Amino acid sequence: MKGPLALWRILIALIACLGPTLQYGLMVYDETLVSAAVKSVEFFSYFTILTNMLAAAALTAPLAAPRSAFAAWAERSGPRAAIATYLAITAVVYHTMLAWQWDPQGLRKVSDTILHTITPIAFLLDVAMRGGQGPTRWIVAAKAMAFPALFGVWTLVHGALTNWYPYPFMNVAKRGYPKVLLTMVEMSVAFALVALIFIALLRVRTRLAPSAAAPISA
């Protein structure tokens, strides 16, 4: 991959890396060592952060280490469909359920926009333009559920130990386990449906453009 498409991949990879990096700096800035450690755990307990970091890694690896196993994995249709699903859910949930609850300013606004809007849109555009390598199997929808499921388990365990929850709709202390578990089931259905949509779109795209997602060349 050369020319404008290569420049596009470099640009969105840099942006995807900037979002989590900036957000982490804002969270731990001027904190004590102990407080910074706590904030660090909380930082990595946000689905938004984990998803953006995964997207950043998937976009960067083919550029920085094109012959690595991770780069090959990141260019496959299945993983790209899964990451697109995570980012789409992240953006929709944030803009429909969370954005109105706070008003970030300055660098926080920049970070917020990158994490919840720019990176999701950029990655989805990249998938639309390049598709992915190899077949896109329907089983990917089931495999894609593993990451959100593990995140849900971690959130409940970590929350039970610290009484801290990354999102209001997962706050067991305020909503109780029945409502939170119901929300998790509903979110699981949403993840599965969105994943199936992306898989279907990639399968159609592969039939229309079987040579999509050419490997990146130096």
C-alpha positions in Angstrom: 0.0 0.0 0.0 1.5 3.3 -1.1 0.5 6.9 -1.9 -2.6 8.6 -0.4 -3.9 5.4 1.3 -0.6 4.9 3.1 -0.7 8.5 4.3 -4.2 8.0 5.5 -3.3 4.9 7.5 -0.3 6.8 9.1 -2.6 9.8 10.0 -5.4 7.7 11.6 -2.8 5.6 13.4 -1.2 8.7 14.9 -4.7 10.0 15.9 -5.7 6.7 17.4 -2.5 6.7 19.5 -3.0 10.3 20.6 -6.4 9.8 22.2 -5.5 7.3 24.9 -2.1 8.9 25.5 -3.6 12.3 26.0 -6.3 11.0 28.2 -3.9 9.1 30.4 -1.7 12.2 30.9 -4.7 14.2 31.9 -5.8 11.6 34.5 -2.5 11.2 36.2 -1.1 14.7 35.9 -0.2 16.2 39.2 -1.2 13.1 41.2 0.7 11.5 44.0 2.4 8.1 43.2 -0.3 6.1 45.0 -3.1 8.2 43.5 -1.5 7.8 40.0 -1.5 4.1 40.5 -5.2 4.0 41.3 -5.9 6.3 38.4 -3.9 4.0 36.1 -6.0 1.0 37.1 -9.2 3.1 36.5 -7.8 4.3 33.2 -7.4 0.7 31.9 -10.9 -0.1 33.3 -12.7 2.0 30.6 -14.0 0.0 27.6 -13.5 3.2 25.6 -9.8 3.3 26.4 -9.2 -0.4 25.8 -11.1 -0.3 22.5 -9.2 2.7 21.3 -5.9 1.2 22.3 -6.8 -2.0 20.4 -7.6 0.1 17.4 -4.4 2.1 17.7 -2.4 -1.1 17.9 -4.2 -2.6 14.9 -3.6 0.5 12.9 0.1 0.9 13.9 1.4 -2.7 13.7 1.1 -3.0 9.9 3.0 0.2 9.6 5.7 -0.3 12.2 6.1 -4.1 12.0 4.4 -5.3 8.9 5.9 -8.8 9.1 4.9 -9.4 12.7 2.2 -11.9 13.7 0.1 -9.2 15.3 0.2 -7.1 12.1 -1.0 -10.1 10.1 -3.8 -10.7 12.7 -4.8 -7.0 12.7 -5.2 -7.0 8.9 -7.6 -10.0 8.9 -11.2 -9.4 8.2 -12.4 -11.0 11.5 -10.4 -8.9 13.9 -11.2 -5.7 11.9 -14.9 -6.5 12.0 -14.6 -7.1 15.8 -12.7 -3.8 16.4 -15.2 -1.9 14.2 -18.0 -3.3 16.4 -16.4 -2.2 19.6 -15.7 1.3 18.3 -19.2 1.6 16.9 -20.8 0.6 20.2 -18.5 2.9 22.1 -19.4 5.9 20.0 -23.2 5.2 20.0 -23.4 4.6 23.7 -21.3 7.6 24.5 -23.2 10.0 22.3 -26.7 8.7 23.3 -26.2 7.9 27.0 -23.2 9.7 28.4 -22.1 12.8 26.5 -24.8 15.0 28.1 -23.6 14.2 31.6 -20.4 16.2 31.4 -18.9 19.2 29.6 -15.1 18.7 29.0 -13.0 21.7 28.2 -9.6 22.3 26.7 -7.4 19.2 26.2 -10.1 17.1 27.8 -12.4 18.1 25.0 -9.8 17.2 22.5 -9.2 13.8 24.0 -12.9 13.2 24.4 -13.5 13.9 20.7 -10.7 11.7 19.5 -11.7 8.7 21.7 -15.5 8.8 21.1 -15.8 10.3 17.6 -12.7 10.7 15.4 -11.1 7.3 16.0 -14.3 5.3 15.7 -15.2 7.1 12.4 -11.7 6.9 11.0 -11.5 3.1 11.7 -14.9 2.5 10.2 -13.9 4.4 7.1 -10.7 2.4 6.9 -12.6 -0.8 7.1 -15.0 0.5 4.4 -12.1 1.5 2.1 -9.8 -1.5 2.6 -12.0 -4.3 4.0 -9.8 -7.0 5.4 -7.6 -10.0 4.4 -9.0 -13.5 4.3 -12.6 -14.7 4.7 -15.0 -13.1 7.1 -16.8 -16.0 8.9 -20.1 -15.6 10.8 -18.4 -17.3 13.8 -16.5 -14.0 14.2 -19.6 -12.5 15.9 -19.4 -15.1 18.6 -15.7 -14.7 19.1 -16.1 -10.9 19.2 -18.2 -11.3 22.3 -15.3 -12.6 24.4 -13.7 -9.2 24.9 -16.9 -7.3 26.1 -17.7 -10.4 28.3 -14.3 -10.3 30.0 -14.6 -6.5 30.4 -18.0 -7.0 32.1 -16.6 -9.6 34.5 -13.6 -7.3 35.3 -15.9 -4.4 35.9 -18.1 -6.3 38.4 -15.1 -7.8 40.3 -13.2 -4.5 40.4 -16.3 -2.6 41.3 -17.1 -5.0 44.2 -13.6 -4.5 45.6 -13.3 -0.7 45.1 -16.9 0.6 44.7 -15.8 2.3 41.6 -17.5 1.7 38.2 -16.5 3.3 34.9 -20.0 3.8 33.6 -23.3 4.8 35.4 -25.2 2.0 33.8 -22.8 -0.6 35.3 -22.8 0.9 38.8 -24.0 -1.9 40.9 -23.9 0.2 44.1 -26.6 2.5 42.6 -28.6 0.2 40.3 -28.2 -3.2 41.9 -27.1 -6.4 40.3 -30.4 -7.3 38.6 -30.6 -4.1 36.6 -26.8 -4.1 35.8 -26.9 -7.7 34.6 -29.9 -7.0 32.5 -28.1 -4.1 30.9 -25.1 -6.4 30.2 -27.4 -8.9 28.5 -28.9 -6.1 26.4 -25.4 -4.8 25.5 -24.3 -8.3 24.6 -27.2 -8.6 22.1 -26.3 -5.2 20.7 -22.6 -6.3 20.2 -23.7 -9.5 18.5 -26.1 -7.7 16.1 -23.6 -5.0 15.2 -20.9 -7.6 14.7 -23.2 -9.5 12.3 -23.9 -6.3 10.4 -20.2 -5.6 9.9 -19.5 -9.2 9.0 -22.3 -9.1 6.4 -20.9 -5.8 5.0 -17.4 -7.2 4.7 -18.6 -10.4 3.1 -20.4 -8.3 0.5 -17.4 -6.1 0.0 -15.1 -9.1 -0.5 -17.3 -10.3 -3.3 -17.4 -6.9 -5.0 -13.6 -6.2 -4.4 -11.8 -9.5 -3.8 -8.4 -7.8 -3.9 -9.2 -5.5 -1.0 -6.8 -4.9 1.9 -3.6 -5.2 0.0 -0.6 -5.5 2.4 1.3 -2.4 3.3 4.7 -2.1 1.6 7.6 -0.1 2.8 
